[in-house]
């Protein structure tokens, strides 16, 4: 890794890793080459970027202290506010640098996502993005099958939180880190995608690999609670008059549409943006 990249990565890790985050560098070109122009990041290909994800430790190390110390702004999601706070801290560590931070949930005025989080995680080598196209002769016919990222150490027990872009810093010789293919067999990929799409409430798809750490029961209760009721769960707001009756599918939390047509992938001009795994 180039010395400057290593230095920047270390500084960002020093800011984020104590709070349960991980950081992975990548080139904008690696991301853009997989997507149609409408989804490109508007920077030269060699521009340096960092993918930020949260591990199970983030709940205790970042979210709980944030809830105790800072004023929340309902109705915005507490986790989103916490992540934004820590990403702002990264920006403040580099006042001399031009930096753009894009959270995973940010969208353009036309509702198109500003970043396709799972694609970014894949090209950064953080987590392998398993899609229907990765299953030869798949068994699903006309059914809609969404893809999901799996982390080599945490399985599905993580969340992609955003990217940090460094306009003006170009790294044409940055070594490319390949996302570990930790679900290599057809049978296991079918099990993973069916678990994510049809049985996500039982959490088992997240154990596609044996994880070093899982969400605590407290976290599972929090993330299983419909977003509109989470502030009430924390004792920070009254529940909605018309609460949702079921927790959301992890892929719906980001309101990013999917296209069920198997022929359309992240390389297709008519692709619908992939979603991030649930928190």
N, C-alpha and C positions, 0 to 999 in steps of 0.2 A: 504494500500500500504506500502511495506517495506520502512523504513526510508531512506535507501540509494537510492532507486529508486525515492522516492519523492524528495530527494535533487537534484539528477541528472536532473530529469524532470523539476524542478523549474529553474535550471541554464540554461537549453536549452530553456525553455520558456522565460526566461529573455532576451535571445539573439535573439529569433525569433519572439515572439508574438507581440512586438511593431511594427513589419513590416508586420503584416497581416498573420502570419502563426499560425498553431495549431500543437500540439505535443501529441502523444499517445504511451504509452509503450506497448510492447508485448514480448512474448518469441519466439525465433526462432522455437521451436518445434511446436507451433500453426500454423505457416506458412508452415513448411515442411510437416506436416501430411496431408495437403490437396493436395499435389503436388507429381508428380513422381520424382524419384531421379535426373533426369537431371536438374530440376529446384530448387533443394534444396540449401539453403544457407549453406556453408561448415563450420558450427560451431556447437558445442554441443547444444542439445535441449534447456537447460535452459538459454542459452545466452540471455542477455538483448538487446533489440532493440527498437528504437523509429520510429514511422511513422510520417512523416512531410507532411502537406498539406497546401495549400494556400487558403485564403478566399477572397471575393471580395475586401477587404481593401488592399490587397497586391499591387494592381496596383498603387494606390496613395502613399502608405506608403513605398514601396520597389522599384518598377520598375522605377517610375518617378525620384526619387532621384538618383537611380543608373545611369540612362541615363544621368543625368546632371553632375555627378561627376566622372564617370569612363570611360575609353577608351574601346569601344566595339571592338570585333575582328570578323568582317564579314568573312565568311557568317554565323557564328554560331548565333542561335536565341537569341535575346536580353533577353527574359524571362529566357532561360536556363542559360545564363551568370549571370543574376541577382540572380537566385536561387543558382547557384554554389558559388557565392560570399558569400551569407549568410550561406550556409552550411559549407563553409571553416571557417567562423567566429566561428561556433560551435566547430569545431575541435581545433581551436586556444584557446578556452576557457578552454580546458582540456589538456594541454601539458603533464601532468603526466599520462594520460590514453591512452591505445591503442584504437583507434577508426577507424572504416571504414564507409565511407559515400558513398552511392550508389544513384545517381540521377535516377529518373524514366525513363529517356531516354537512359541510358547506356546499351550497349550490348556487348556480348562476340565476339571474332573474327568471329565466325560462325553465328553471327547476333541473337543469342538467347538472350533475355533480361536478364539482371543481376538480376532484381527484377520484379515480377509480381505485379504491384502497386495496382490493385484493390483487389487482394487476401490479400495483406498486410493490406490494409485499413479495410477490413472486419474482419480479425482476431484481429486487434488492437482495434476493436470496434468503429472506427472513422466513418464509413459509411457502410451501408448494400449493398452488391454486389448482385444485382438482375440479374438472368440469366434465360434462357429459361426453365431450369429444375425447376424453382420456380413457373411455371404456369402449373397447372394440366390440362391435355387434351388440350394442346395449339393448337391454330388454324392455325399455319403457315406451316404445311406440310413440304415440302422440302426447304423452304426459309431459308436463312442464317439470324440468329438473334444473334446479339452481346449483351453482358450484359453491365450493367452500375451501378455504385455506386451512392447512394443517401445519402446525409448528413442530419441528423435529423433537423438541424437548417438552413442550406443553400440550401437544395434540391440538384439540380445539379449545383449550382453556386459556384463551388470550383474546385480545381485540386490537385491531389496527386503529390507531388514533389520528394519524395524519402524516404530512411530510413537511420537512424544512428545506426550502430551496435557497441556494446561494448564487443569485445572479451575479455575473462578473467573475466567478471562480469556475474555471474550466479544467477538467481532469480527463483529457483524451486517453490517457494511459491507465486509468483506473482498472485494476483487475476485476473481472466479472465473477461474482460469487453465485454459484448455481444453487437454486433452491433444492434442498434435500428431498428426494422422492422417498418419503417414509411410508407410503402406502402403495407398494409397487405392483401388487397382483390385481388382476381383473376382478376376482371375487371380492377382495377387500375394498376395492374402489366402489363396487356396486353396493356393498354393505354400508360404506361411508355415505355415499350420496343418498341412498334410501333412508338412512338414519337421519341425515340432515333435513331432507325434504318431507318425510312422512312421520318421523318419530322424534322430532327435535325436543319435545317437552320432557323426555326421559333422560336427556343429557348424554346418552350413551355414545352418540356419534363423536363426541369430543375425546373419547378414549380410543380413537383409531390407532394411536400409538400409546404405549404406557407412559403417562406423563410424570414428570418430576414433581409436579404440584398441580392440584386441582383447586377450583373455587371452594371456599368454605361454605358450609351450610347457610351461613348468614348472607354471603354473596349470592348464592343460588336463590334464596328467598327474594332478595332485592331485585335481581335481574329477571325473576319470574313474575314480578309484579308489573302490571300494565304501567307504562311510563306516566300516564296521567295521575296515577295513585302513589308514585314513589315518594313525593314530598310528604304526603300524609303518612306513609310508612315510617319516614324518618322523624315524624312529629313536627314538620316544618310548614305544613299547610293543611287546609281542610280538603277532604276528598271531593272529587268532582261530583256534581249533582247527577251526572249521567256517566258513571265509570264504565270502562270497558269490562266485559265479563271474563275475558280470557287474556292471558299474557300473549304478547306478540311473538310470532316466529322470529328467530334471530335475524333473518334476512330482511324482515319488514321494518325493523327499528330504524333503518336508514332511509326508508321510502325511496329506494332506488329500483326502478322497474326492471323486470327481466323479460327476455324474449324466449319462448319455449322452443323455437325452431332450432333443431339440432344443427342444421347446416350453417347457422350463424354463430360465429365465435368472436373472440376479442379481436380478430383480424378483419371482421366484416364491416363494411361501411355502414350497414344498417343495424349494427349491434346495439342491444340495450345494455346499459352499464351493469357490470357485475356488482354484487353487494359484498359488504364485509361480513365476516362472521359476527354472531351476536357478542355482546360484551362478555 
